[in-house]
Amino acid sequence: MPETTRPAVLHAEDVSVVYPGRPPVVAVDGVSVTVHAGETVALVGESGSGKSSLGRALIGMEPVAGGTIEFDGRPVVPLGLRARAARDTAMQMVFQDPSTALNPRRPVGDQVRDGIRAAARRGVDVPDLPDLFGRVGLDPGSAGRRPREFSGGQQQRLVIARALAASPRLLIADEPISSLDASTQSSVADLMRRLVAEAGAGMLFISHDLSVVRRIADRVLVMYAGRIVEQGPTEQIWAAHRHPYTRALLGAIPVPDGEGRLPRAPSEEERATWREAAAFLD
């Protein structure tokens, strides 16, 4: 389906996130993001660029200092102490650290069933627990175990299963495969993309792994120092990027030829160039 005919499940305009301090820290500086149904958009950048702050703000977990955020055409309601409205459970997030996202005292099957119940409250098709476990490569017979009985990679699969159980319209995935072993990272990322596409959902995939991003993303947003410095279709970003920071990110991808390059820390001269170019596409 052409992108112009897809409805937007997420539309954020000029969003800013500022943390208090002396001086205040501007983590996100006037960022606009749109994710369409059936589309995977990747948000890439180095640590500290503001990616996670933006992801949390988009789902209502982080207060915004400015801008607007809409999910399915209605404003995103910030999370508080009250339970999230049924409609808003169609927004789900997968966090980088699964150990903080799972309740250590509850069986993992019960926690995945939370997502199933959320889908049922919205009147959508309810996934099957054994099928969900199987899709993410876990034994359905382990549903009665506690999170501590699983490895870090298995815990992340559980978090992914719980998010998918809610039949989301929008999935925000913050470094969702970083805790998985290298042999399964691509397969799990491919699975996430396929499942959200089949459901007609949209996914914002936050990652520093550009090799995986190139496999699964329809569009790429490049973030540096709290701003989007370049964006476009994935292959355009690889073949015809314009920003020097994008060039540096792509140049740090290891090459599997026996003489591959390893990512290195950018020099102060390079960082100065990127700062000067931060408004390159304004």
C-alpha positions, -999 to 999 in steps of 0.1 A, spaced: 0 0 0 15 34 -9 26 53 21 4 83 13 -28 62 16 -19 47 50 -35 62 81 -11 76 107 -12 57 139 13 82 155 18 118 147 40 140 169 48 176 161 76 198 175 80 176 207 105 188 233 116 170 265 135 190 291 150 176 323 154 200 353 188 211 363 212 240 363 211 245 335 181 224 323 190 195 300 172 196 266 170 159 257 146 163 228 145 195 209 115 201 186 112 167 170 84 156 147 76 120 140 49 102 120 44 64 119 18 49 95 -2 17 98 19 -12 86 51 7 86 83 3 106 102 35 112 137 32 128 151 59 151 189 57 152 217 76 169 244 72 195 238 69 232 227 102 247 212 115 215 177 115 230 162 84 214 148 68 246 135 101 260 116 106 228 102 71 228 90 74 264 74 108 256 56 95 226 38 68 247 30 92 275 57 80 300 77 113 299 63 148 303 68 170 273 79 207 275 63 215 242 46 201 211 17 177 204 14 139 203 -15 121 187 -23 84 186 -50 74 160 -59 110 157 -64 117 194 -40 133 220 -18 109 240 -28 110 276 2 111 300 5 80 322 -4 86 358 -15 65 388 -47 54 372 -50 25 349 -46 34 312 -79 36 293 -87 6 271 -81 25 239 -46 35 250 -35 -1 256 -33 -3 218 0 15 224 27 -8 237 64 -4 245 92 -29 246 120 -17 269 158 -23 266 161 -38 301 136 -66 305 145 -71 342 128 -38 351 97 -45 329 87 -78 344 72 -84 379 96 -107 397 68 -122 419 43 -132 392 44 -161 368 54 -150 333 23 -165 318 1 -143 339 21 -113 328 17 -121 291 -21 -127 298 -22 -90 310 -17 -81 273 -43 -106 262 -68 -91 286 -60 -56 273 -68 -67 238 -101 -83 250 -111 -50 266 -109 -33 232 -129 -60 216 -102 -72 192 -90 -107 184 -74 -123 215 -41 -141 208 -35 -175 222 -8 -178 249 9 -210 236 11 -194 202 26 -162 215 53 -182 234 60 -202 203 63 -171 181 90 -157 202 109 -190 206 99 -199 242 84 -231 255 47 -226 264 52 -251 292 74 -225 310 44 -201 315 42 -209 352 78 -200 360 91 -167 375 112 -142 355 144 -150 375 143 -185 360 149 -171 325 180 -157 310 182 -120 300 175 -128 264 145 -150 273 132 -123 295 133 -99 266 113 -124 245 87 -125 273 84 -87 272 80 -88 234 53 -115 238 34 -95 263 34 -64 241 23 -84 211 -4 -101 232 -22 -67 235 -27 -67 196 -11 -32 195 -18 -6 169 15 11 177 46 -6 191 75 15 203 105 -8 207 135 8 226 166 -13 218 145 -44 219 171 -69 207 202 -56 225 200 -83 252 196 -112 227 225 -132 214 238 -123 180 224 -154 164 188 -145 172 188 -107 170 179 -105 133 153 -133 135 135 -116 164 136 -82 147 122 -98 115 95 -114 136 85 -81 153 83 -64 119 62 -92 104 37 -94 132 31 -57 134 27 -55 96 3 -84 95 -18 -67 122 -18 -34 103 1 -18 132 30 7 131 63 3 148 89 28 160 121 7 163 148 25 183 182 10 178 219 16 173 223 -16 153 222 -3 117 226 -37 101 193 -48 116 177 -14 109 185 -18 72 168 -52 72 135 -42 87 129 -4 85 108 13 58 121 47 69 149 59 91 152 90 113 187 100 124 188 117 158 217 137 171 218 160 202 180 159 206 172 167 170 163 148 138 192 157 115 182 135 86 153 112 76 141 93 46 134 59 30 159 34 43 178 28 11 180 65 4 197 70 38 222 44 29 228 54 -7 223 92 -7 226 105 29 235 142 32 244 148 69 279 142 82 266 125 113 247 100 92 279 93 73 298 87 105 271 63 118 272 43 86 310 43 85 311 26 119 292 -5 108 315 -35 110 323 -51 76 322 -89 77 351 -95 54 378 -104 79 391 -69 79 360 -52 92 360 -19 109 350 -16 145 329 13 158 351 39 174 343 70 195 341 101 174 367 128 178 360 162 193 365 177 158 339 154 144 314 163 172 320 200 165 312 194 129 280 176 137 269 204 161 275 229 134 255 208 110 226 200 134 203 224 116 215 211 82 180 202 70 160 230 87 
